[in-house]
């Protein structure tokens, strides 16, 4: 069983769309898709059966207007003088574009089996949405993973998985407050293995530094995004080595090197898509061998 694992990475996740375009060119179709944060958006829409060229076209058209400042929340907090806003950015326009593609489809109804992860602030564990996932209650996985027992709409899973702490509002589901899946596991290779993957194509963002002004302090969104990316990079590194040592599942990894970019550089989305495409095609032979194994 061939799994495609897509990491988080905010706007950098646009590169995942280029990866899908390259895999289509190579006639490689994964058996399951596992995604978190921005990887859940791309992976979820793809698993729902949307053509790759539709994903490419819509992603290239994204702008900052798709995740605008949430002035209503900010002004309400100022007027009340009682609490801070519960979010700085409003993801509704972006999520609406995703909803137009997946509709009311649930995660378990996706044509390609799909697993989407989020982080429960309540339970401090990784929530896994998707087909039933067996986790040994006595294993170390049970201490970190909590497979969601019920089916949920893909949109609910994607909204939770992309709820970047401090920037987007957490998603309430039953007794859980859910935020970005990357908080605990930005590169869910282990979820793919537990789902039955025997081979993995793993895509992760390799952030080699954010472009910041030498003298002016970065704004709050840039600071939060850059800080989170440092944590996510470390998480991806740990996950890669842990899974390699523990499971030894054959895999080909596609690092997406981003240098000098900012999470607010929406004008670089076409560049990121092209980067995902070129990085994947560079590995065409290892990928073909893995897919044929």
Residue pairs with C-beta under 8 A, 6 or more apart in sequence:
1 31
1 32
1 196
1 197
1 198
1 199
2 28
2 30
2 31
2 32
2 197
2 198
2 199
2 200
2 201
2 290
2 291
3 30
3 31
3 32
3 33
3 34
3 192
3 195
3 197
3 199
3 200
3 201
4 23
4 30
4 32
4 33
4 34
4 43
4 200
4 201
4 203
5 34
5 35
5 39
5 187
5 188
5 189
5 191
5 192
5 200
5 201
5 202
5 203
6 13
6 16
6 19
6 33
6 34
6 35
6 36
6 38
6 39
6 40
6 42
6 43
6 203
7 13
7 36
7 37
7 39
7 182
7 186
7 187
7 202
7 203
7 204
7 205
7 232
7 236
8 36
8 37
8 38
8 39
8 40
8 180
8 181
8 182
8 186
8 205
8 232
9 15
9 37
9 38
9 39
9 182
9 186
9 204
9 205
9 207
9 229
9 232
9 256
9 258
10 37
10 38
10 164
10 225
10 228
10 229
10 263
11 38
11 263
11 264
11 265
11 266
11 268
11 269
11 272
12 38
12 205
12 207
12 256
12 258
12 261
12 263
12 272
13 37
13 38
13 39
13 41
13 42
13 205
14 38
14 59
14 62
14 269
14 272
14 273
14 276
15 203
15 205
15 256
15 258
15 272
15 273
15 275
15 276
15 279
16 35
16 38
16 39
16 42
16 43
16 203
16 276
17 42
17 52
17 55
17 56
17 59
17 273
17 276
18 56
18 272
18 273
18 274
18 275
18 276
18 277
18 278
18 279
18 280
19 203
19 254
19 256
19 276
19 277
19 279
19 280
20 42
20 46
20 52
20 55
21 52
21 53
21 56
21 273
21 276
21 277
22 276
22 277
22 278
22 280
22 281
22 284
23 29
23 30
23 201
23 280
23 287
24 52
25 281
26 280
26 281
26 284
26 287
26 288
26 291
28 201
28 287
28 288
28 291
29 112
30 112
30 201
31 112
31 113
31 197
32 112
32 113
32 114
32 115
32 192
32 195
32 196
32 197
33 43
33 44
33 46
33 47
33 112
33 113
33 114
33 115
34 43
34 114
34 115
34 116
34 117
34 188
34 191
34 192
34 195
35 41
35 42
35 43
35 44
35 114
35 115
35 116
35 117
35 161
35 188
36 116
36 117
36 118
36 161
36 180
36 181
36 182
36 185
36 186
36 187
36 188
37 161
37 162
37 164
37 180
37 181
37 182
37 186
38 162
39 203
40 116
40 117
40 157
40 158
40 161
40 162
40 181
41 94
41 98
41 158
41 161
41 162
42 55
42 59
43 114
43 116
44 98
44 102
44 107
44 110
44 114
44 116
44 154
44 157
44 158
45 55
45 98
45 101
45 102
46 52
46 55
46 112
47 110
47 111
47 112
47 113
47 114
47 154
48 101
48 102
48 105
48 110
48 111
48 114
48 154
49 110
49 111
49 112
50 101
50 102
54 101
56 273
58 97
58 101
59 269
59 273
60 269
60 270
60 273
62 94
62 97
62 266
62 269
63 266
64 264
64 266
65 93
66 93
66 94
66 97
67 89
67 90
67 91
67 93
67 94
68 89
68 90
68 93
69 88
69 89
69 90
70 85
70 87
70 88
70 89
70 90
73 85
73 86
73 87
73 88
73 90
73 169
74 85
74 88
76 85
77 83
77 84
77 85
86 169
86 170
87 166
87 167
87 168
87 169
88 166
88 167
88 220
88 221
89 164
89 167
89 168
89 221
91 159
91 162
91 163
91 168
95 155
95 158
95 159
95 162
98 155
98 158
99 155
102 154
102 155
104 153
104 155
105 153
105 154
106 151
106 152
106 153
106 154
107 114
107 115
107 116
107 129
107 130
107 131
107 151
107 152
107 153
107 154
107 157
108 130
108 131
108 151
109 151
110 154
113 130
113 131
113 195
114 130
114 154
115 128
115 129
115 130
115 131
115 133
115 188
115 191
115 192
115 195
116 128
116 129
116 130
116 154
116 157
116 158
116 161
116 181
117 126
117 127
117 128
117 129
117 161
117 181
117 185
117 188
117 191
118 126
118 127
118 129
118 157
118 160
118 161
118 163
118 171
118 178
118 179
118 180
118 181
119 125
119 126
119 127
119 178
119 179
119 180
119 181
119 182
119 183
119 184
119 185
120 126
120 127
120 146
120 176
120 177
120 178
121 170
121 176
121 177
121 178
121 179
122 175
122 176
122 177
123 146
123 176
124 184
125 143
125 144
125 145
125 146
125 184
126 144
126 145
126 146
126 181
126 184
126 185
126 188
126 191
127 146
127 148
127 160
127 176
127 178
127 181
128 145
128 146
128 147
128 148
128 191
129 148
129 152
129 156
129 157
129 160
130 147
130 148
130 195
131 195
132 147
133 145
133 147
133 191
133 194
133 195
134 194
135 141
135 142
135 145
135 147
135 194
136 142
141 190
141 194
144 184
144 185
145 190
145 191
145 194
152 173
156 171
156 173
159 171
160 171
160 173
160 178
160 179
160 181
161 180
161 181
162 168
162 180
163 169
163 170
163 171
163 178
163 179
163 180
164 179
164 180
164 224
164 225
164 228
165 179
165 180
165 183
165 228
166 224
167 221
167 224
167 225
168 179
168 180
170 177
170 178
170 179
171 177
171 178
171 179
172 178
180 228
181 188
182 228
182 232
182 235
183 231
184 235
185 191
185 235
185 239
186 204
186 232
186 235
186 236
186 239
187 202
187 204
187 235
187 236
187 239
187 240
188 239
189 200
189 202
189 239
189 240
189 243
189 247
189 249
189 251
190 239
190 242
190 243
190 246
190 247
192 200
192 249
193 200
193 243
193 247
193 249
197 249
198 249
198 250
199 249
199 250
199 251
199 290
199 291
199 293
200 249
200 250
200 251
200 252
201 251
201 252
201 253
201 254
201 287
201 290
202 240
202 251
202 252
202 253
202 254
203 253
203 254
203 256
203 276
204 236
204 240
204 253
204 254
204 255
204 256
205 229
205 232
205 233
205 236
205 255
205 256
205 258
206 233
206 255
206 256
206 257
206 258
207 229
207 230
207 232
207 233
207 258
208 257
208 258
208 259
209 259
209 260
210 222
210 225
210 226
210 229
210 260
210 261
210 262
210 263
211 260
211 261
211 262
211 265
212 218
212 222
212 226
212 262
218 226
221 263
221 264
222 262
222 263
222 264
225 262
225 263
225 264
226 262
226 263
229 263
240 253
243 249
250 290
250 293
251 290
252 283
252 286
252 287
252 290
254 276
254 279
254 280
254 283
255 279
256 272
256 275
256 276
256 279
257 275
257 279
258 272
258 275
261 268
261 272
280 287
